[in-house]
Amino acid sequence: MSDGTPEVRQRIRALLVDLFGNDRLVGTVSDTESLRQGGMSSTALVSLLVAMEDAFGFEWDEDVRPEALRSIASLADHVVSLR
Protein backbone atom coordinates (compact mmCIF):
# COMPACT_ATOMS: atom_id res chain seq x y z
CA MET A 1 0.00 0.00 0.00
CA SER A 2 1.29 3.44 -0.88
CA ASP A 3 1.86 6.20 1.67
CA GLY A 4 -0.81 8.29 -0.10
CA THR A 5 -3.53 5.68 0.13
CA PRO A 6 -5.02 6.64 3.56
CA GLU A 7 -5.40 10.26 2.45
CA VAL A 8 -6.96 9.17 -0.84
CA ARG A 9 -9.38 6.92 1.04
CA GLN A 10 -10.38 9.85 3.26
CA ARG A 11 -10.93 12.04 0.20
CA ILE A 12 -13.11 9.35 -1.43
CA ARG A 13 -15.18 9.17 1.76
CA ALA A 14 -15.52 12.97 1.69
CA LEU A 15 -16.71 12.76 -1.91
CA LEU A 16 -19.30 10.17 -0.86
CA VAL A 17 -20.57 12.55 1.84
CA ASP A 18 -20.66 15.45 -0.65
CA LEU A 19 -22.62 13.35 -3.13
CA PHE A 20 -24.96 11.41 -0.89
CA GLY A 21 -24.90 13.02 2.53
CA ASN A 22 -24.10 11.03 5.61
CA ASP A 23 -26.23 8.07 4.66
CA ARG A 24 -25.88 4.48 5.84
CA LEU A 25 -23.44 3.58 3.07
CA VAL A 26 -21.00 6.34 3.90
CA GLY A 27 -21.13 5.71 7.61
CA THR A 28 -21.03 1.94 7.71
CA VAL A 29 -19.18 0.53 4.70
CA SER A 30 -15.59 -0.44 5.49
CA ASP A 31 -12.73 0.46 3.18
CA THR A 32 -12.49 -3.10 1.90
CA GLU A 33 -16.20 -3.94 1.68
CA SER A 34 -17.83 -4.17 -1.73
CA LEU A 35 -19.62 -0.91 -2.45
CA ARG A 36 -22.34 -2.82 -4.30
CA GLN A 37 -22.88 -5.18 -1.37
CA GLY A 38 -22.90 -2.13 0.89
CA GLY A 39 -25.86 -0.76 -1.04
CA MET A 40 -24.38 1.52 -3.69
CA SER A 41 -26.36 1.55 -6.93
CA SER A 42 -24.67 1.58 -10.32
CA THR A 43 -25.80 5.17 -10.95
CA ALA A 44 -24.36 6.24 -7.59
CA LEU A 45 -21.07 4.55 -8.49
CA VAL A 46 -20.95 6.44 -11.79
CA SER A 47 -21.51 9.70 -9.89
CA LEU A 48 -18.65 8.83 -7.56
CA LEU A 49 -16.34 7.97 -10.45
CA VAL A 50 -17.06 11.32 -12.15
CA ALA A 51 -16.47 13.16 -8.87
CA MET A 52 -13.17 11.29 -8.45
CA GLU A 53 -12.05 12.38 -11.92
CA ASP A 54 -12.62 16.00 -10.94
CA ALA A 55 -11.09 15.67 -7.48
CA PHE A 56 -7.98 13.76 -8.49
CA GLY A 57 -7.45 15.13 -12.01
CA PHE A 58 -7.60 11.99 -14.14
CA GLU A 59 -9.99 10.16 -16.46
CA TRP A 60 -11.02 6.56 -16.05
CA ASP A 61 -9.79 4.27 -18.82
CA GLU A 62 -12.45 2.30 -20.67
CA ASP A 63 -10.53 -0.88 -19.90
CA VAL A 64 -10.21 -0.35 -16.14
CA ARG A 65 -10.40 -3.67 -14.32
CA PRO A 66 -13.71 -4.19 -12.50
CA GLU A 67 -11.77 -5.08 -9.33
CA ALA A 68 -10.51 -1.48 -9.19
CA LEU A 69 -14.11 -0.30 -8.74
CA ARG A 70 -15.03 -2.73 -5.98
CA SER A 71 -14.31 -0.84 -2.74
CA ILE A 72 -12.99 2.38 -1.31
CA ALA A 73 -9.61 0.68 -0.83
CA SER A 74 -9.43 -0.54 -4.44
CA LEU A 75 -10.50 2.87 -5.76
CA ALA A 76 -7.80 4.54 -3.65
CA ASP A 77 -5.16 2.05 -4.78
CA HIS A 78 -6.07 2.79 -8.40
CA VAL A 79 -5.76 6.55 -7.88
CA VAL A 80 -2.40 6.15 -6.15
CA SER A 81 -1.16 3.89 -8.96
CA LEU A 82 -1.81 6.69 -11.47
CA ARG A 83 0.48 9.13 -9.68
N, C-alpha and C positions, 0 to 999 in steps of 0.2 A: 504494500500500500504506500502511496506517495505521501510526502509531508503535507501536500495541499489538500488531500482528500477530506479531512474533517471540516475544513473551512468550506469546501465545495458542498459537502453534505448539508451544512448549516444553511448555506445560500439556497440550495434546492428546497429545503424545508420552508425557508422564508418565502420563496416563490409560491409554494403550495398555499401558505397562509394568505398571500396577496391575491391569489386566484380564487380560492375557495373558502376563505375565512378559517376560523379555528374549528373545523368540523372534526368528526370522529376519525377520519382517515389521517388527517394531519397530526392529531394528538396521540393516536394509538399505534400506527404502523411503525414497526422497527425499521432500521436502515436496511436490513437484509431481507425483510419480508416482501413477497410479491405484491406489487401495487394493485394488480388485478384482484388477487385474493383478498387484499385489504379493502376492496370496494371501489377502486378507481375505474371509471368507465373509459372506453376507448376515446371518446371525445374529450374527456378531462385530461387524458394522457397527451393527446395532441396539443391541447392548450398549454400544458406544462412544457412540452418539447419546444414549442414556439417561444415561450417565455425564456427558456434556457438559452435559445439561440441569441436572443436580445441581451440577456444578462451576461453571458460568457463570450459573446462575439464570435460565434461559429455557426455553420450550417450543418445540419444532419445529412450524412451521405445516404443515398437511396439504398445502398447495400449494407447499412448498419446491421450488425447481428442482433437478432431479437433478444438475446441474453443481456445485451447492454441496456435494454429498456425495462428490465424486470423489476428493479428495486432502486431505492435511493442510493444505495451503495454502488450498484452497477452503473447507474447514471453518473455518479461522481467519478468513478474510476474512468469512465469513458471521457469525461471532460478533462480530467488530469492527463490522460494519455494523449490528448490533442495539443497539450502545451509544449 
